[in-house]
Amino acid sequence: MDTPNEPDTSKNTSELRKEALELCEFIKKVRVEANLGPVIKSKRSFSLIAEAADTDDDESRGKRQQLQQDQAETDAAAQAAAKEAEAKKELIAEKRHQFFRRLSSFSPRFYYRKRPFTALECAKYGWRDTHLVGKKDAKTCILQCDDCQGKMFVITFDPNSENPKVKEITNIYKESLISCHAETCQWRNGPDADVVYNFPIQSLEDGVNRLQGSAFSFIFTQNRLKSKISKDTSTNQDGNKLIPPLQHPLEDLTYSRVCALGVHFQQQRQEIGEPIDTHTVYAAYLLSLFGWRLLSDMVPGIRCDLCCSKRGFHQVKQGEKLNVLKEHKEYCPWVNPETADVYSPNVHYSNRDRKICGYEWMVDLVAIEYSLITRGKFLSLSAREATDEKRNELKQKMYKANELLKLWDSYSSGSSSNSTSSSTNASNNQQQQQQQQQ
């Protein structure tokens, strides 16, 4: 039975260890003679290394925690600012809603008679119309504040009179806009600065969209009513709901531009070849130019979002014209330059420093857009899918024309080669016949 060679293995191991020790001693000796110093420096103890590692971990951990804390504080501040901005936006929207709610409450009984102040001034100071009248005088309107429940009785008189007593009464009424509120009422501090009453359109693009959108709603409703009337020939109950004749202060050149622009926009919306009712288009864009929107689908008419004026087409008497300017309240930004607080969008306008009203701003917009369209349709603000479709249609026609030209070229080249080969064959046959005769 064989046994492992263990004595030889141990002998080899001891010899290798001895040789290694001798080699280390030789290296040390050489380095000492060469003044190189020891190969391995003194090692730190494991306790010192562990302590240093713990110290580094504590510092990095502290920095990381500080960074996380700073980031959390920044995120929290940003979220708080966003919530505050959103809350302020909602608050301003609610204040604006309440303001127009008060403004729209004033009845024709109030603003069709001369008063010491306008409905706009009353709404700014927190007053609304109760639609109640005084017991002694039916012309006296009763206003109320919903916050403090204060009331104010407003009589009828001309505040522009030169009579000193009338001026004194007018001043008393002006002061009563504040003094008739309770001591603790917020309206004692005056109008709310967050609610701004002016012309809302600020850019040319918004103006074009507003002009087109309002006009299209009138055109759509008008066409629907005309179709209904044409189908039901037995009765003409909806005839008085159509747009009546309109009266406007525009010059002939300006009016022609509005009409041309309306037809151009309508052609972009309709399919090619579809007939356009130009009379309806002219009336719709004229109403839109003066700030009017469709009153209702069921009750066609006009309404203004700024002065809260409204009137149904059925209310216009036979033979009467609807005045698109005077239907607004006198303080409406569409007709009043002071409340509108806007300037001409035309940068080359000579009187650009003069304030203009809303419809004048739209007239300048029409002039700019009309000029762009006459120069090139693709440069105008209203260039949309219709222009792209026309461009694609032209490309398709050009492509088909090129294909036809290629086909014609191939056909003409083929026919010419055939004629050449036939003439060659005929000449060869003629030469063979001559040789045979010879």
GIKA-V122518 format. One record per residue. N is the residue number from 1. RES is the residue in three letters. PHI is phi in degrees with one decimal (999 if undefined). OMEGA is omega in whole degrees, -180 to 180 (* if undefined). D_FIRST is the distance of its C-alpha to the first C-alpha in Angstrom with 2 decimals. Layout:
BEGIN
n: (N & N)
res: (RES & RES)
phi: (PHI & PHI)
omega: (OMEGA & OMEGA)
d_first: (D_FIRST & D_FIRST)
END
This chain:
BEGIN
n: (1 & 2 & 3 & 4 & 5 & 6 & 7 & 8 & 9 & 10 & 11 & 12 & 13 & 14 & 15 & 16 & 17 & 18 & 19 & 20 & 21 & 22 & 23 & 24 & 25 & 26 & 27 & 28 & 29 & 30 & 31 & 32 & 33 & 34 & 35 & 36 & 37 & 38 & 39 & 40 & 41 & 42 & 43 & 44 & 45 & 46 & 47 & 48 & 49 & 50 & 51 & 52 & 53 & 54 & 55 & 56 & 57 & 58 & 59 & 60 & 61 & 62 & 63 & 64 & 65 & 66 & 67 & 68 & 69 & 70 & 71 & 72 & 73 & 74 & 75 & 76 & 77 & 78 & 79 & 80 & 81 & 82 & 83 & 84 & 85 & 86 & 87 & 88 & 89 & 90 & 91 & 92 & 93 & 94 & 95 & 96 & 97 & 98 & 99 & 100 & 101 & 102 & 103 & 104 & 105 & 106 & 107 & 108 & 109 & 110 & 111 & 112 & 113 & 114 & 115 & 116 & 117 & 118 & 119 & 120 & 121 & 122 & 123 & 124 & 125 & 126 & 127 & 128 & 129 & 130 & 131 & 132 & 133 & 134 & 135 & 136 & 137 & 138 & 139 & 140 & 141 & 142 & 143 & 144 & 145 & 146 & 147 & 148 & 149 & 150 & 151 & 152 & 153 & 154 & 155 & 156 & 157 & 158 & 159 & 160 & 161 & 162 & 163 & 164 & 165 & 166 & 167 & 168 & 169 & 170 & 171 & 172 & 173 & 174 & 175 & 176 & 177 & 178 & 179 & 180 & 181 & 182 & 183 & 184 & 185 & 186 & 187 & 188 & 189 & 190 & 191 & 192 & 193 & 194 & 195 & 196 & 197 & 198 & 199 & 200 & 201 & 202 & 203 & 204 & 205 & 206 & 207 & 208 & 209 & 210 & 211 & 212 & 213 & 214 & 215 & 216 & 217 & 218 & 219 & 220 & 221 & 222 & 223 & 224 & 225 & 226 & 227 & 228 & 229 & 230 & 231 & 232 & 233 & 234 & 235 & 236 & 237 & 238 & 239 & 240 & 241 & 242 & 243 & 244 & 245 & 246 & 247 & 248 & 249 & 250 & 251 & 252 & 253 & 254 & 255 & 256 & 257 & 258 & 259 & 260 & 261 & 262 & 263 & 264 & 265 & 266 & 267 & 268 & 269 & 270 & 271 & 272 & 273 & 274 & 275 & 276 & 277 & 278 & 279 & 280 & 281 & 282 & 283 & 284 & 285 & 286 & 287 & 288 & 289 & 290 & 291 & 292 & 293 & 294 & 295 & 296 & 297 & 298 & 299 & 300 & 301 & 302 & 303 & 304 & 305 & 306 & 307 & 308 & 309 & 310 & 311 & 312 & 313 & 314 & 315 & 316 & 317 & 318 & 319 & 320 & 321 & 322 & 323 & 324 & 325 & 326 & 327 & 328 & 329 & 330 & 331 & 332 & 333 & 334 & 335 & 336 & 337 & 338 & 339 & 340 & 341 & 342 & 343 & 344 & 345 & 346 & 347 & 348 & 349 & 350 & 351 & 352 & 353 & 354 & 355 & 356 & 357 & 358 & 359 & 360 & 361 & 362 & 363 & 364 & 365 & 366 & 367 & 368 & 369 & 370 & 371 & 372 & 373 & 374 & 375 & 376 & 377 & 378 & 379 & 380 & 381 & 382 & 383 & 384 & 385 & 386 & 387 & 388 & 389 & 390 & 391 & 392 & 393 & 394 & 395 & 396 & 397 & 398 & 399 & 400 & 401 & 402 & 403 & 404 & 405 & 406 & 407 & 408 & 409 & 410 & 411 & 412 & 413 & 414 & 415 & 416 & 417 & 418 & 419 & 420 & 421 & 422 & 423 & 424 & 425 & 426 & 427 & 428 & 429 & 430 & 431 & 432 & 433 & 434 & 435 & 436 & 437 & 438)
res: (MET & ASP & THR & PRO & ASN & GLU & PRO & ASP & THR & SER & LYS & ASN & THR & SER & GLU & LEU & ARG & LYS & GLU & ALA & LEU & GLU & LEU & CYS & GLU & PHE & ILE & LYS & LYS & VAL & ARG & VAL & GLU & ALA & ASN & LEU & GLY & PRO & VAL & ILE & LYS & SER & LYS & ARG & SER & PHE & SER & LEU & ILE & ALA & GLU & ALA & ALA & ASP & THR & ASP & ASP & ASP & GLU & SER & ARG & GLY & LYS & ARG & GLN & GLN & LEU & GLN & GLN & ASP & GLN & ALA & GLU & THR & ASP & ALA & ALA & ALA & GLN & ALA & ALA & ALA & LYS & GLU & ALA & GLU & ALA & LYS & LYS & GLU & LEU & ILE & ALA & GLU & LYS & ARG & HIS & GLN & PHE & PHE & ARG & ARG & LEU & SER & SER & PHE & SER & PRO & ARG & PHE & TYR & TYR & ARG & LYS & ARG & PRO & PHE & THR & ALA & LEU & GLU & CYS & ALA & LYS & TYR & GLY & TRP & ARG & ASP & THR & HIS & LEU & VAL & GLY & LYS & LYS & ASP & ALA & LYS & THR & CYS & ILE & LEU & GLN & CYS & ASP & ASP & CYS & GLN & GLY & LYS & MET & PHE & VAL & ILE & THR & PHE & ASP & PRO & ASN & SER & GLU & ASN & PRO & LYS & VAL & LYS & GLU & ILE & THR & ASN & ILE & TYR & LYS & GLU & SER & LEU & ILE & SER & CYS & HIS & ALA & GLU & THR & CYS & GLN & TRP & ARG & ASN & GLY & PRO & ASP & ALA & ASP & VAL & VAL & TYR & ASN & PHE & PRO & ILE & GLN & SER & LEU & GLU & ASP & GLY & VAL & ASN & ARG & LEU & GLN & GLY & SER & ALA & PHE & SER & PHE & ILE & PHE & THR & GLN & ASN & ARG & LEU & LYS & SER & LYS & ILE & SER & LYS & ASP & THR & SER & THR & ASN & GLN & ASP & GLY & ASN & LYS & LEU & ILE & PRO & PRO & LEU & GLN & HIS & PRO & LEU & GLU & ASP & LEU & THR & TYR & SER & ARG & VAL & CYS & ALA & LEU & GLY & VAL & HIS & PHE & GLN & GLN & GLN & ARG & GLN & GLU & ILE & GLY & GLU & PRO & ILE & ASP & THR & HIS & THR & VAL & TYR & ALA & ALA & TYR & LEU & LEU & SER & LEU & PHE & GLY & TRP & ARG & LEU & LEU & SER & ASP & MET & VAL & PRO & GLY & ILE & ARG & CYS & ASP & LEU & CYS & CYS & SER & LYS & ARG & GLY & PHE & HIS & GLN & VAL & LYS & GLN & GLY & GLU & LYS & LEU & ASN & VAL & LEU & LYS & GLU & HIS & LYS & GLU & TYR & CYS & PRO & TRP & VAL & ASN & PRO & GLU & THR & ALA & ASP & VAL & TYR & SER & PRO & ASN & VAL & HIS & TYR & SER & ASN & ARG & ASP & ARG & LYS & ILE & CYS & GLY & TYR & GLU & TRP & MET & VAL & ASP & LEU & VAL & ALA & ILE & GLU & TYR & SER & LEU & ILE & THR & ARG & GLY & LYS & PHE & LEU & SER & LEU & SER & ALA & ARG & GLU & ALA & THR & ASP & GLU & LYS & ARG & ASN & GLU & LEU & LYS & GLN & LYS & MET & TYR & LYS & ALA & ASN & GLU & LEU & LEU & LYS & LEU & TRP & ASP & SER & TYR & SER & SER & GLY & SER & SER & SER & ASN & SER & THR & SER & SER & SER & THR & ASN & ALA & SER & ASN & ASN & GLN & GLN & GLN & GLN & GLN & GLN & GLN & GLN & GLN)
phi: (999 & -80.5 & -119.8 & -63.2 & -90.4 & -71.1 & -60.8 & -67.0 & -65.3 & -64.0 & -64.4 & -63.6 & -65.8 & -66.8 & -66.4 & -64.9 & -63.9 & -63.2 & -64.2 & -66.3 & -65.2 & -63.1 & -65.1 & -64.4 & -64.4 & -66.3 & -65.5 & -59.8 & -63.3 & -64.0 & -67.2 & -66.2 & -63.9 & -89.1 & 56.2 & -97.6 & 82.1 & -68.2 & -72.5 & -113.3 & -76.0 & -67.8 & -87.6 & -77.7 & -73.0 & -63.1 & -69.1 & -67.0 & -61.9 & -64.7 & -65.5 & -63.7 & -62.3 & -63.6 & -64.4 & -62.3 & -63.2 & -63.6 & -66.5 & -64.6 & -64.8 & -65.7 & -64.0 & -63.7 & -64.8 & -65.5 & -63.4 & -63.5 & -66.4 & -62.8 & -64.2 & -65.0 & -66.4 & -64.3 & -63.0 & -65.1 & -65.7 & -65.6 & -64.3 & -65.0 & -65.7 & -64.5 & -64.8 & -65.6 & -64.3 & -65.5 & -65.5 & -66.3 & -62.3 & -64.9 & -64.8 & -64.4 & -62.6 & -67.7 & -63.1 & -65.9 & -62.5 & -65.2 & -62.4 & -70.5 & -65.6 & -68.2 & -64.3 & -74.8 & -76.4 & -73.7 & -86.5 & -57.4 & -60.7 & -80.3 & -89.8 & -87.1 & -114.5 & -74.8 & -124.4 & -69.7 & -152.6 & -89.7 & -63.3 & -62.6 & -64.1 & -65.1 & -65.3 & -64.2 & -96.0 & 88.9 & -99.7 & -131.5 & -86.1 & -85.3 & 63.8 & -100.6 & -126.0 & -68.2 & -70.4 & -83.4 & -134.9 & -70.8 & -83.0 & -83.3 & -97.4 & -107.7 & -103.3 & -145.4 & -101.2 & -74.9 & -83.9 & -108.1 & 62.3 & -71.3 & -126.6 & -144.0 & -99.4 & -113.6 & -90.0 & -106.3 & -166.7 & -87.8 & -72.2 & -89.9 & -67.4 & -84.5 & -64.1 & -59.3 & -66.8 & -65.4 & -64.1 & -65.2 & -64.6 & -62.1 & -64.6 & -63.1 & -66.2 & -61.0 & -70.2 & -69.6 & -56.9 & -104.0 & -69.1 & -77.4 & -78.7 & -67.3 & -61.4 & -93.0 & -74.4 & -64.8 & -76.4 & -66.3 & -87.6 & 100.5 & -63.3 & -77.6 & -72.6 & -74.6 & -94.0 & -107.6 & -115.0 & -156.6 & -72.8 & -82.2 & -79.8 & -118.6 & -122.3 & -64.5 & -63.8 & -63.2 & -65.5 & -64.8 & -63.9 & -65.1 & -61.2 & -71.1 & -62.3 & -66.0 & -64.5 & -65.3 & -64.3 & -65.1 & -63.9 & -61.9 & -66.5 & -62.8 & -64.3 & -64.6 & -67.5 & -64.4 & -65.2 & -66.7 & -67.4 & -66.9 & -76.8 & -100.5 & -80.9 & -73.2 & -137.2 & -129.7 & -70.0 & -90.1 & -63.9 & -80.0 & -95.0 & -75.9 & -63.2 & -78.4 & -58.5 & -112.1 & -117.2 & -145.6 & -97.0 & -74.8 & -74.5 & -61.4 & -64.3 & -64.8 & -63.8 & -65.7 & -66.5 & -60.4 & -65.0 & -63.5 & -66.0 & -63.2 & -63.9 & -62.3 & -63.8 & -67.4 & -64.0 & -69.5 & -80.2 & -86.9 & -75.0 & -65.0 & 91.8 & -75.3 & -68.6 & -116.8 & -82.3 & -62.2 & -61.9 & -66.7 & -63.4 & -59.8 & -66.0 & -64.8 & -74.3 & -69.0 & -63.2 & -66.6 & -60.3 & -94.4 & 87.0 & -88.5 & -115.9 & -67.4 & -65.2 & -167.4 & -68.1 & -81.6 & -123.5 & -60.6 & 176.5 & -121.7 & -147.1 & -117.2 & -75.9 & -97.5 & -103.6 & 62.7 & -78.4 & -153.6 & -161.3 & -80.6 & -63.8 & -70.0 & -83.3 & -81.6 & -71.6 & -62.3 & 84.2 & -94.7 & -105.4 & -86.7 & -82.6 & -71.9 & -93.0 & -80.3 & -71.7 & -77.0 & -69.4 & -65.4 & -94.5 & -67.9 & -60.7 & -69.5 & -127.8 & -115.0 & -64.7 & -69.7 & -75.6 & -65.7 & 56.5 & -131.6 & -125.9 & -60.9 & -74.8 & -82.0 & -69.1 & -95.5 & -72.0 & -67.4 & -103.6 & -70.0 & -81.7 & -89.9 & -69.6 & -128.5 & -89.2 & -63.9 & -69.4 & -67.4 & -63.2 & -68.2 & -62.6 & -65.2 & -62.6 & -62.3 & -62.1 & -65.8 & -66.5 & -63.8 & -65.0 & -65.3 & -70.0 & -67.8 & -75.8 & -176.1 & -63.7 & -78.0 & -94.8 & -75.0 & -70.2 & -98.5 & -65.4 & -131.9 & -65.4 & -60.7 & -66.8 & -64.9 & -64.5 & -62.8 & -63.1 & -65.2 & -62.8 & -65.1 & -63.8 & -63.0 & -63.1 & -63.7 & -64.2 & -63.7 & -63.3 & -65.4 & -63.6 & -63.4 & -64.2 & -62.6 & -62.6 & -66.6 & -62.4 & -63.7 & -67.1 & -66.2 & -67.7 & -66.4 & -67.0 & -67.8 & -67.0 & -64.4 & -66.4 & -65.7 & -65.6 & -65.9 & -66.1 & -65.7 & -63.2 & -64.4 & -66.3 & -64.7 & -62.7 & -66.2 & -65.3 & -63.8 & -64.1 & -64.3 & -65.3 & -66.4 & -67.5 & -71.0)
omega: (-180 & 177 & -180 & -177 & -176 & 180 & 179 & -179 & 180 & 180 & 179 & -179 & -179 & 179 & 178 & 179 & -180 & 180 & 179 & 179 & 179 & 180 & 178 & 179 & 179 & 179 & 178 & -179 & -180 & -179 & 177 & 178 & 180 & -179 & 180 & -179 & -178 & 179 & -177 & 178 & -180 & -178 & 174 & 179 & -179 & 180 & 178 & 179 & -180 & 179 & 178 & 179 & 179 & 180 & 178 & 179 & 179 & -179 & 180 & 179 & 179 & 178 & -180 & 178 & 179 & 178 & 179 & 179 & 178 & 179 & 179 & 179 & 178 & 179 & 180 & 178 & 179 & 178 & 179 & 178 & 179 & 178 & 179 & 178 & 179 & 179 & 178 & 178 & 178 & 179 & 179 & 178 & 179 & 177 & 179 & 177 & 179 & 178 & -180 & 174 & 177 & -177 & -179 & -179 & -175 & -174 & 175 & 178 & -179 & -169 & 175 & 175 & -179 & -178 & -180 & 176 & -177 & 176 & 178 & 179 & 179 & -179 & 178 & -179 & 172 & -178 & 174 & -179 & 179 & -175 & 174 & -180 & 179 & -179 & -177 & -176 & -179 & 179 & -180 & 179 & -179 & 177 & -178 & 174 & -179 & -180 & -178 & -180 & 176 & -179 & 180 & 179 & -176 & -180 & -179 & 172 & -178 & -178 & -180 & 180 & 180 & 179 & -179 & -180 & 178 & 178 & 179 & 179 & 179 & 179 & 178 & 179 & 178 & 179 & -178 & 175 & 177 & -173 & 180 & 173 & 177 & -177 & -177 & -177 & -179 & -176 & 172 & -179 & 179 & -179 & 179 & -178 & -179 & -179 & -178 & -180 & -180 & 179 & -169 & -174 & -175 & -177 & 179 & -180 & 177 & 179 & 178 & 179 & 178 & -180 & -178 & -175 & -179 & -179 & -178 & 178 & 176 & -177 & -179 & -180 & 179 & 179 & 178 & 179 & 179 & 178 & 179 & 180 & -179 & 179 & -178 & -177 & -177 & -178 & -179 & -176 & -178 & -178 & -179 & 177 & 178 & -179 & -180 & 174 & -175 & 176 & -175 & -179 & -174 & 173 & -176 & -179 & 180 & 180 & 179 & 177 & 178 & -180 & 180 & 179 & 179 & 178 & 179 & 179 & -179 & 176 & 177 & -178 & -175 & 177 & -178 & 179 & 180 & -177 & -179 & 175 & -174 & -180 & 178 & 180 & 180 & -178 & -177 & -179 & 175 & 177 & 180 & 179 & -178 & 171 & -176 & 173 & 179 & -179 & -179 & 175 & -179 & 180 & -178 & -180 & -178 & 174 & 178 & -179 & -176 & -180 & 176 & 175 & 178 & 178 & 178 & 179 & 180 & 180 & 179 & -176 & 179 & -178 & 179 & 178 & 177 & -178 & -175 & 179 & -173 & 176 & 175 & 171 & -175 & -179 & -176 & 178 & 178 & -178 & -177 & -178 & -176 & 179 & 179 & 177 & 178 & 179 & -174 & 176 & 179 & -176 & -179 & -179 & -174 & -179 & -176 & 178 & -180 & 178 & 179 & 179 & -174 & -177 & 175 & 176 & 179 & 177 & 177 & 176 & 179 & 179 & 179 & -178 & 179 & 179 & 179 & -178 & -180 & 178 & -180 & -174 & -177 & 179 & -173 & 180 & -175 & 180 & -174 & -176 & -178 & 179 & 177 & 178 & 178 & 179 & 178 & 178 & 177 & 179 & 179 & 179 & 178 & 180 & 178 & 179 & 178 & 178 & 179 & 178 & 178 & 179 & 180 & 178 & 179 & 180 & -179 & 178 & 178 & -179 & 179 & 178 & 178 & -180 & 179 & 180 & 179 & 179 & 178 & 178 & -180 & 179 & 178 & 179 & -179 & 179 & 179 & 179 & 179 & -180 & -180 & 179 & 179 & *)
d_first: (0.00 & 3.81 & 6.64 & 10.22 & 12.78 & 15.21 & 17.24 & 18.22 & 19.45 & 21.57 & 22.97 & 24.11 & 25.73 & 27.68 & 28.95 & 30.18 & 31.96 & 33.60 & 34.83 & 36.23 & 38.11 & 39.55 & 40.65 & 42.38 & 44.15 & 45.33 & 46.68 & 48.53 & 50.05 & 51.23 & 52.80 & 54.55 & 56.01 & 57.09 & 58.57 & 56.61 & 55.51 & 52.20 & 50.11 & 49.63 & 52.58 & 52.44 & 51.33 & 53.38 & 52.07 & 50.94 & 53.94 & 56.40 & 54.83 & 54.94 & 58.53 & 59.62 & 58.02 & 59.85 & 63.09 & 62.73 & 62.02 & 65.10 & 67.32 & 66.14 & 66.36 & 69.88 & 70.97 & 69.57 & 71.34 & 74.54 & 74.38 & 73.80 & 76.70 & 78.99 & 78.11 & 78.77 & 82.12 & 83.04 & 82.20 & 84.14 & 87.12 & 87.06 & 86.91 & 89.72 & 91.82 & 91.22 & 92.18 & 95.22 & 96.29 & 95.84 & 97.76 & 100.54 & 100.69 & 101.01 & 103.63 & 105.70 & 105.44 & 106.65 & 109.49 & 110.52 & 110.45 & 112.66 & 115.01 & 115.62 & 115.92 & 118.78 & 120.32 & 120.30 & 122.01 & 125.36 & 127.82 & 130.54 & 133.00 & 131.58 & 131.18 & 134.14 & 136.50 & 136.94 & 134.93 & 134.52 & 130.90 & 128.65 & 126.01 & 123.41 & 124.54 & 124.48 & 120.96 & 119.69 & 121.02 & 119.44 & 122.43 & 122.52 & 125.41 & 125.89 & 128.28 & 130.75 & 134.29 & 136.75 & 139.22 & 142.25 & 141.28 & 139.14 & 138.45 & 136.58 & 132.79 & 130.53 & 127.25 & 124.41 & 121.29 & 118.30 & 116.72 & 119.60 & 121.81 & 124.68 & 127.53 & 129.98 & 133.18 & 133.95 & 137.50 & 138.84 & 140.58 & 140.43 & 138.46 & 139.78 & 143.35 & 145.23 & 146.74 & 145.71 & 145.26 & 142.99 & 140.89 & 140.68 & 139.52 & 136.99 & 135.51 & 135.37 & 133.45 & 131.05 & 130.32 & 129.95 & 126.84 & 125.15 & 127.55 & 127.57 & 123.86 & 122.89 & 122.12 & 118.41 & 118.12 & 115.83 & 118.60 & 120.59 & 118.47 & 119.68 & 117.97 & 114.20 & 113.00 & 109.89 & 112.03 & 113.26 & 116.04 & 116.36 & 115.77 & 112.12 & 111.38 & 109.91 & 108.52 & 109.94 & 107.06 & 107.70 & 111.38 & 110.82 & 108.49 & 111.05 & 113.88 & 112.02 & 110.53 & 113.80 & 115.77 & 113.30 & 113.59 & 117.39 & 117.12 & 114.67 & 116.85 & 120.01 & 118.67 & 117.44 & 120.89 & 122.67 & 120.50 & 121.25 & 124.97 & 125.04 & 123.41 & 125.67 & 129.12 & 130.89 & 130.59 & 130.20 & 128.94 & 126.27 & 128.69 & 129.45 & 125.74 & 125.62 & 125.80 & 129.49 & 131.32 & 130.09 & 132.01 & 130.37 & 131.46 & 129.49 & 131.16 & 131.26 & 128.72 & 126.23 & 126.71 & 126.19 & 122.91 & 121.72 & 122.61 & 120.96 & 117.81 & 117.76 & 118.07 & 115.29 & 112.92 & 113.85 & 113.15 & 109.65 & 109.06 & 110.63 & 109.54 & 111.18 & 114.46 & 114.91 & 118.48 & 119.08 & 121.81 & 123.06 & 125.50 & 122.69 & 120.47 & 123.27 & 124.01 & 120.35 & 119.58 & 122.81 & 121.89 & 118.40 & 119.84 & 121.84 & 118.88 & 119.47 & 116.75 & 117.12 & 118.43 & 116.72 & 115.75 & 117.95 & 120.79 & 120.97 & 122.45 & 121.66 & 120.02 & 119.23 & 116.12 & 117.72 & 121.22 & 120.44 & 123.43 & 123.31 & 125.68 & 125.36 & 126.84 & 128.82 & 130.64 & 132.21 & 135.69 & 136.98 & 138.27 & 136.59 & 134.02 & 130.87 & 130.97 & 127.38 & 128.29 & 130.51 & 128.33 & 126.08 & 126.98 & 128.60 & 125.64 & 123.00 & 120.87 & 121.53 & 125.21 & 125.32 & 124.16 & 123.92 & 121.52 & 119.62 & 118.91 & 117.65 & 118.59 & 118.78 & 115.44 & 117.15 & 116.24 & 119.17 & 121.70 & 124.54 & 124.99 & 121.32 & 122.02 & 124.27 & 122.85 & 123.08 & 122.64 & 119.94 & 121.73 & 122.76 & 119.11 & 118.35 & 121.24 & 119.74 & 116.38 & 118.07 & 119.64 & 116.28 & 114.50 & 117.41 & 117.35 & 113.62 & 113.99 & 116.92 & 115.02 & 111.83 & 110.43 & 106.87 & 107.85 & 109.34 & 107.77 & 107.88 & 105.89 & 103.51 & 101.85 & 105.13 & 105.21 & 101.59 & 102.40 & 105.38 & 103.24 & 100.61 & 103.42 & 104.78 & 101.35 & 101.00 & 104.44 & 103.59 & 100.33 & 102.20 & 104.86 & 102.27 & 100.67 & 104.11 & 104.77 & 101.51 & 102.33 & 105.82 & 104.56 & 102.14 & 104.93 & 107.43 & 105.03 & 104.18 & 107.82 & 108.74 & 106.01 & 107.21 & 110.80 & 109.78 & 107.89 & 110.82 & 113.32 & 111.12 & 110.97 & 114.76 & 115.42 & 113.11 & 114.92 & 118.26 & 117.23 & 116.06 & 119.41 & 121.34 & 119.34 & 120.05 & 123.75 & 123.85)
END
